[in-house]
Amino acid sequence: MTGRADKGIILTTGTFSTEAKKEALRDGAPPIELVDGERVVEIMEELELGLKRVHSFIVNRSFFNDFGVGAKGV
């Protein structure tokens, strides 16, 4: 990358090793921004990129036990 760009960026759905993080900031080389999977998801959420907001519920079956309703009734 030296001599060809001012900065680089690498995206992954995983994570970066300590060595990769050190290399990305090595003195004398153009900086490389590392974007791991967790940050990719955050960016997608912030921009609502390819995502659709949904609202959902999970049934708390133990709540219904107090009313004598069995698992078949829920």
N, C-alpha and C positions, 0 to 999 in steps of 0.2 A: 504494500500500500504506500510505502514511502515514496514521495515525489509524485504520486498520482492522485492523492486526496488529502483533504485537511482533517477529515474525521471519518471513522467507520462506525457501523452499527451491526450487531449480530443479535438476531432473535432466536429464541429456542422455546419449546414447550416444556423443557426440563429445567435444569439448574446449571450453574457454572462452578467449576472447581476453583479452589483458592489460587491455583497456578494460573488459570485463565484470567481471573480478576487482576492478578498482578501484571500479567502480560498486557492486558488491555490498557494499563496506565504506565507502561514502561517508559522511562526517560528516553528522550531522543526519537521516539516513534510517534506517529500521529495517534491521538487518543481513539479508543474504540469503546463505544457505548454498548454495554451488555444488557440485554433485556430478557429476563428469565420468564418462565411460564406464568408465574404468579403476577408479574407486572403486565404481561400481555393481556391477561384476563382483566386486570384493573383498568387498563387503557380501553379495552373493548366495552367494559361497563360504563366508564366515563363518557365515551363517545356514542354509546348505544349502537355499536358497530356490529351488525349481524345478530343482534339480540332483540328479543321481544319480552317486555316486562310481563310477568304473570303473578297472580296472587293465588295461593293455594292453602289448604288446611290438611292437617294430619289428624285422624280420629284418635282421641284419647279413650281407648276402650275401658280403662279402669273407671272412668267417670260414670259410665253406664252401669257398672256393677252395683253401685249404690241404689239403683232403681230396679234391680232384679231383672235387668235385660241381659240375656246371655249373648255370646258371640254371634249366634245366628240372627239376633235381632238388630245387629249393627251392621 
